[in-house]
Amino acid sequence: MAHSSEDPKVKALAAERSLNPRPQAVSDEQFACQEFLDARDLVQVKYEMVRRARVEGQSVSAAARSFGLSRPSFYAAAAALEQGGLQALLPRRPGPRRAHKLSGEILAFVRERLANDESLRAADMVEVIQERFGVRVHPRSIERALSRSEHPKSGGGGER
């Protein structure tokens, strides 16, 4: 299949970060002869690779090779499927998952400073945090972290 940026499926796969960067590496005969199977869809490729080994008994090495992936990719995909089902094969958003720079210690420090001087703003705390903890944070990150700790989500424990 053509790898055209005009193709709506290619656009959708790229938007979801599940566009296979190497569809030409998929040599599995089913992908060549069935219109339903699409080597451009990395989630489908990984699922079929695991299914081929687990259900049809193909060796891990042969399955990985015919789907253009590595053995470690096979084991990662198999573990993801076991732990989270098909949706676990969808790529996660890149970047941090939480406020990783603003530790509990830093947040406690910020709260204490703000309690002692209510005229301070998050922007005022950036340099103080940099000097004291050696961490550079954006003022909006401070505001979000403070907001999360003041308004924790129900049942989830709030502060991260």
RODO-2510 file (C-alpha; in nm, 4 decimals, decimal comma):
residues 160
     n   res          X          Y          Z
     1     m     0,0000     0,0000     0,0000
     2     a     0,1143     0,3513    -0,0738
     3     h     0,2505     0,5548     0,2132
     4     s     0,0838     0,8787     0,1070
     5     s     0,0337     1,1745     0,3342
     6     e    -0,2869     1,2414     0,1360
     7     d    -0,4374     0,9107     0,2505
     8     p    -0,6835     0,9768     0,5378
     9     k    -0,5842     0,6521     0,7087
    10     v    -0,2170     0,7531     0,7043
    11     k    -0,3131     1,0884     0,8555
    12     a    -0,5193     0,9190     1,1266
    13     l    -0,2460     0,6684     1,2092
    14     a     0,0144     0,9440     1,2225
    15     a    -0,2077     1,1537     1,4503
    16     e    -0,2374     0,8592     1,6907
    17     r     0,1373     0,7878     1,6620
    18     s     0,0582     0,4345     1,5427
    19     l     0,1866     0,4734     1,1882
    20     n     0,4389     0,1981     1,1245
    21     p     0,7642     0,3705     1,0256
    22     r     0,8696     0,0601     0,8299
    23     p     0,5644    -0,1009     0,6686
    24     q     0,7855    -0,2389     0,3911
    25     a     0,9614    -0,4564     0,6532
    26     v     0,6405    -0,6565     0,7115
    27     s     0,6845    -0,9682     0,4998
    28     d     0,4001    -1,1733     0,6474
    29     e     0,2046    -1,3285     0,3604
    30     q    -0,1342    -1,2496     0,5182
    31     f    -0,0537    -0,8771     0,5085
    32     a     0,0279    -0,9094     0,1393
    33     c    -0,2914    -1,0894     0,0372
    34     q    -0,5654    -0,9572     0,2689
    35     e    -0,6974    -0,6064     0,2207
    36     f    -0,8136    -0,5895     0,5836
    37     l    -0,4579    -0,6224     0,7172
    38     d    -0,2528    -0,3058     0,6809
    39     a     0,1225    -0,3027     0,7418
    40     r     0,1042     0,0738     0,7993
    41     d    -0,0949     0,0150     1,1206
    42     l     0,1653    -0,0618     1,3877
    43     v    -0,0965    -0,1678     1,6439
    44     q    -0,2386    -0,4215     1,3995
    45     v     0,1096    -0,5441     1,3086
    46     k     0,2031    -0,5979     1,6747
    47     y    -0,1247    -0,7713     1,7546
    48     e    -0,0950    -1,0057     1,4582
    49     m     0,2683    -1,0803     1,5432
    50     v     0,1755    -1,1872     1,8967
    51     r    -0,1310    -1,3774     1,7761
    52     r     0,0729    -1,5625     1,5177
    53     a     0,3136    -1,6887     1,7837
    54     r     0,0654    -1,7475     2,0653
    55     v    -0,2304    -1,8881     1,8705
    56     e    -0,0743    -2,0379     1,5595
    57     g     0,2451    -2,1570     1,7287
    58     q     0,4952    -1,9721     1,5124
    59     s     0,8284    -1,9190     1,6888
    60     v     0,8885    -1,5794     1,8433
    61     s     1,1910    -1,5219     1,6200
    62     a     1,0000    -1,6097     1,3018
    63     a     0,6989    -1,4008     1,4001
    64     a     0,9114    -1,0980     1,4862
    65     r     1,1089    -1,1316     1,1633
    66     s     0,8012    -1,1651     0,9395
    67     f     0,6407    -0,8601     1,0996
    68     g     0,9545    -0,6488     1,0659
    69     l     1,0072    -0,6183     1,4401
    70     s     1,2587    -0,7440     1,6952
    71     r     1,2224    -1,0159     1,9563
    72     p     1,2258    -0,7532     2,2355
    73     s     0,9416    -0,5771     2,0508
    74     f     0,7515    -0,9060     2,0469
    75     y     0,7921    -0,9561     2,4227
    76     a     0,6973    -0,5939     2,4945
    77     a     0,3845    -0,6245     2,2785
    78     a     0,2904    -0,9593     2,4355
    79     a     0,3278    -0,8166     2,7865
    80     a     0,1253    -0,5080     2,6937
    81     l    -0,1562    -0,7250     2,5550
    82     e    -0,1595    -0,9428     2,8666
    83     q    -0,1648    -0,6479     3,1032
    84     g    -0,3940    -0,4064     2,9231
    85     g    -0,5524    -0,5687     2,6214
    86     l    -0,5500    -0,4256     2,2717
    87     q    -0,5557    -0,0649     2,3901
    88     a    -0,2201    -0,1234     2,5626
    89     l    -0,0617    -0,1495     2,2169
    90     l    -0,1550     0,2110     2,1433
    91     p     0,1460     0,4345     2,1904
    92     r     0,1434     0,6616     2,4921
    93     r     0,1825     1,0336     2,4630
    94     p     0,5477     1,1313     2,4835
    95     g     0,6767     1,3326     2,7741
    96     p     0,6342     1,3271     3,1490
    97     r     0,3161     1,1794     3,2965
    98     r     0,3144     1,3968     3,6065
    99     a     0,4770     1,6968     3,7687
   100     h     0,8115     1,5213     3,8021
   101     k     1,0176     1,8283     3,8896
   102     l     0,7890     1,9524     4,1653
   103     s     0,8532     1,7011     4,4413
   104     g     0,6604     1,7027     4,7664
   105     e     0,9526     1,8793     4,9313
   106     i     0,9498     2,1594     4,6736
   107     l     0,5720     2,1977     4,6920
   108     a     0,5850     2,2161     5,0716
   109     f     0,8530     2,4848     5,0419
   110     v     0,6411     2,6814     4,7918
   111     r     0,3285     2,6560     5,0104
   112     e     0,5234     2,7748     5,3132
   113     r     0,6666     3,0739     5,1247
   114     l     0,3246     3,1665     4,9847
   115     a     0,1640     3,1365     5,3300
   116     n     0,4276     3,3727     5,4749
   117     d     0,3949     3,6246     5,1914
   118     e     0,0618     3,6254     5,0082
   119     s     0,1880     3,8848     4,7596
   120     l     0,4203     3,6258     4,6013
   121     r     0,3165     3,4745     4,2708
   122     a     0,4236     3,1529     4,1014
   123     a     0,6513     3,3535     3,8727
   124     d     0,8301     3,4897     4,1818
   125     m     0,9006     3,1352     4,2994
   126     v     1,0821     3,0222     3,9843
   127     e     1,4186     3,1772     4,0795
   128     v     1,3846     3,0813     4,4460
   129     i     1,3219     2,7165     4,3508
   130     q     1,6141     2,7291     4,1052
   131     e     1,8519     2,8617     4,3711
   132     r     1,7370     2,6394     4,6557
   133     f     1,6741     2,3077     4,4734
   134     g     1,8624     2,3460     4,1444
   135     v     1,5432     2,2770     3,9494
   136     r     1,4104     2,5036     3,6761
   137     v     1,0303     2,5032     3,6574
   138     h     0,7769     2,7040     3,4659
   139     p     0,5406     2,9301     3,6651
   140     r     0,2381     2,7534     3,5136
   141     s     0,3713     2,4189     3,6397
   142     i     0,3799     2,5612     3,9903
   143     e     0,0248     2,6942     3,9556
   144     r    -0,1037     2,3573     3,8288
   145     a     0,0708     2,1641     4,1054
   146     l    -0,0716     2,3947     4,3715
   147     s    -0,4165     2,3715     4,2177
   148     r    -0,3990     1,9896     4,2109
   149     s    -0,3013     1,9768     4,5756
   150     e    -0,5832     2,2154     4,6736
   151     h    -0,8466     2,0340     4,4670
   152     p    -0,7579     1,6634     4,4610
   153     k    -0,9612     1,4379     4,2341
   154     s    -1,2114     1,2276     4,4241
   155     g    -1,0912     0,8803     4,5079
   156     g    -0,7494     0,9333     4,3515
   157     g    -0,5399     1,0853     4,6239
   158     g    -0,4726     1,4244     4,4613
   159     e    -0,1044     1,5144     4,4938
   160     r     0,1356     1,3359     4,2636
***
